[in-house]
Structures are given as C-alpha cells and as structure tokens.
Amino acid sequence: MRKIFTVLLAASVLAMPLAATAQVKPAPAGKQAAMQKEVVKKKVVVRKGGWVKGRRLSASDRHRAADIDYRAYQLSAPPRGYHWVRINNNFLLVGITSGLISKVHEAR
C-alpha cells in the first residue's frame, strides 16, 4: 500500500509542470498587446573649469597649475601633504601626491 501511494505521489508531482504549462493559451491575433519601449539617453554636462571637491587633477592640469603663496590671497594654511594652486581664477587645495582636490575657492 505504501509503495503504491509513493508511486502515485511521484507521478502527480512530475505531472504538475505539464498541467501548468498546458493551461497557457496564446493571445488571439486581434488582441495582441503592444509594448512600447522608451529609451532615455543620459546627458552629461561638463563645465570648463568647474572644479569639484573629491575629483582628481589630470596630468595636464597639474602642469598648468601654478603654486601660489596662500598668504598673499588670504587663504588658510594648507595641511601637511597639500598645497594651494591657481588655475585661471580658481584656487584649489590639492593633495601633493594624489592630486585630489580638497577645497575650491573661486576668485571674483
């Protein structure tokens, strides 16, 4: 009796996926659902000279940056490992070895 029950149970478990897929009916030709996809392109706006804290100066920017005397421009003293540079009318506190921008001051 126990063997018959386990065989019937196994057969019903194996037959379940077939019964579930048999119930799926294709949509009639006149009632097909139309899907619309909308592609949104991301626009990146890059401002020239727009310096942001946490970014890294590129090698070309490092070469055109001029070290300045921070006292002459009434800037705070740079911490150890940093120095003030001037690019156009922007004063940047930059890490000497890493090139990371720590502070940005725009001159007017």
N, C-alpha and C positions, 0 to 999 in steps of 0.2 A: 504494500500500500504506500509506504514511504517513497519507494523508487518511482512509482507512477506519479506521485504528487510532485517530486523534484523534476521529473521529465516534463510534465505539463507546465510547471512554473518556468523552466528554462525556455521552453518553446514560446510561451507568451511574452517573455522578456525579449527574445530575439525577434518576434513578430511585431512588436510595438513600433520600432522605427519605420517599418514598411507601411503600417497602417497610418502613421502620422504623415508620411510623405504622399500617400495616396489621396489624402484629403485636399491637397493643394491643387487649385484649378487655375489654369491660365486665364488672364483677363480677356474678355471678348474684344474683337477687333475694333469695334466702335467706341469702347470705353477705356482706351489706354491712357494711363496717367502720364502727363508730360512733366519732366523735371527740368527746371531751369537752374543753371549754374551761373553764379556771378563771380567773376574774377576781379579782385581788388588789388591793384598794384600799389605798393608802398613807396611813397616819395620821400627821399632823404634830402633835406635841405642843409647844405654846408655853407656856413658863413665864412667868408675870408677873414682871417684874423680873429675869429670867435674862439677865444681860448676858454677852456673849461677845466675846472679843478678835477684832478684824477686822471687826466689824459697825459700822454707822453709826447714830449717834443721829438719831432723827427730829426734825422741827422742834418738835413738841410736847414731846418730851423735853428738847430744848435749852432751851426756855423755862422748864421747871420745875426744871432743874438749877441748883444753887447753887454758885457759885465758892467755894472754901474756901482757907484758909491751910494749906498742906500741912505746915508745921512743927508746927502745933497737934495734928495727928493722927499725927505721927511717920511721914510718908510721904516717899519720896525726892523730890529736887528734879526738877521736870519739865524735860525737854529743851526747847530753843528750838522754839517753834511749838505747844507743848502746854500744857494746864493741867488741874489736878485739879478735878473736880466731884463733888458728892454728890447722889445720888438715893436717897431713903429711907435705908437703911443700907448702901449700896454706894458705894464711892469709885472713880471712873473716871478714868483718864488719857486725855484726849480731845484730838485734833487741833483746833486753834482754827478753821482754815479748812475742813477736810474733814469734821470730825465723826466721824472714825474712832476706835474705841476701841482703845487700845494696851495698857492694863493694867486689871485688875479686882481690887479688894480688897473683900471683904465684911466689914463690921463685925459683931461679935457682941455 
